[in-house]
Amino acid sequence: MTHVFHRSPKNPLPLAVKGAGAYITDETGKRYIDACGGAAVSCIGHGDVRVLEAVQRQMSEISYAHTSFFTSAAAEALADHLCAASPVPLDKVYLVGSGSEAVEAAIKMARQYHLERGEASRKLVISRHQSYHGNTLGALSVGGNPPRRKPYGPFLLEEPKIEPCFAYRYAKEGESAEDYALRAANLLEGKILELGPENVVAFLAETVVGATAGAVAAEAGYFRRVREICDRYGVLLILDEVMCGSGRTGTFLACEEENVTPDILTLAKGLGGGYQPIAAVMCTANVYDTIVNGSGGFVHGHTYSAHPLACAAALAVQKIIRDDDLLANVRARGAQLQERLQARFGNHPHVGDVRGRGLLQAIELVEHRDAKTPFSPERRIGAAIKKEAMAAGLMVYPGAGTIDGVSGDHVLLAPPYNVDAETIDLIVDRLGLAV
Ligand code: PMP
């Protein structure tokens, strides 16, 4: 009998014994292509000795020093690297241990920013339906993932939400992409006015929506309009790039493509690539200066914030991405993956959409392709496809859409940035079998 309290104890899991490149091997010797990086985490593949060496080196120097006593060379170097890699002006980095922690820290940072400016009534964070921002109670209150929320409400604070920018779902017949992007962004202005700008701290959104909707990027122009609206009402813009950042979509930050600078941005999964638990909150000099020149500091922190081993691992991962020019491969293999998915599933009767950016791609599964009606909740098939895929030696990340009753299940693909062309073909073949 196992003593580990697994997520779904009734579905016994295979035991992973080895990770190498794009593959994980279980105790029976069966090999699985890790086509989703777990949950879009493993960005340089498994078992890279350069990361192992960096962590070993760090461990031989110092493994742990609490951040209320010391900073570390690893944390300093990682923050420098991230700020240099960011083409948008994000100047300060706060390091934590997980995506949820990063989102919590980002919200608190935004609240403290307004407090320091004497705008104490600003408390509300507007977010979007069909989003995921983490599993802690605060992150769940801004997230829009009903199955994850259902057992645990009511939340400490129920935050207001607007419809996301999902053209394939919400654009009207004949509406241009540009008009739709503006209409979707203007929902934010409507919400700010309804709540009163003096009550709104921030707008929080995933730049490319990952787990809950399946790799949905907003239409061009959406985030630029959102930025204008935030500026007009003194609302901070927080972009959650826990999943889509760190190079996953082909640029270091997904918001580079949108040409928008947020006030605060979160990174996690591809930051440490799964070698250590780590996440980051990046912010502008304005946010940092306002807090530091106000009460003196950010009243926040975890025991394992900026853990030196995690920082050393993340720095090694980020240098590998840079030195091996992996973002070029993300763009090339991402285009190949999308093209193969289109070819294989574009006319499939139960695939309503193929979409994504870079190496974050998804297919949406529906009862009827043309009407795009989702399967009924009893017939959710994302999880069934995951099971079939595992049998075929393929890891994919399923998600149930249905927030509004109109989205289908999806299967998310997020292979490592250094995946090769043959493996991409194999992924699509095996997924075809599973579907
Ligand atoms: N934000 C986004 C966009 C995510 O995809 C996730 C994880 N799926 C989180 C936050 C939470 O991260 P973690 O699971 O590391 O707490």
Residues whose N, C-alpha, C, O or C-beta is under 5 A from the ligand:
A	BS01	PMP	S98 G99 S100 E101 Y132 H133 G134 E206 G210 A211 D240 V242 M243
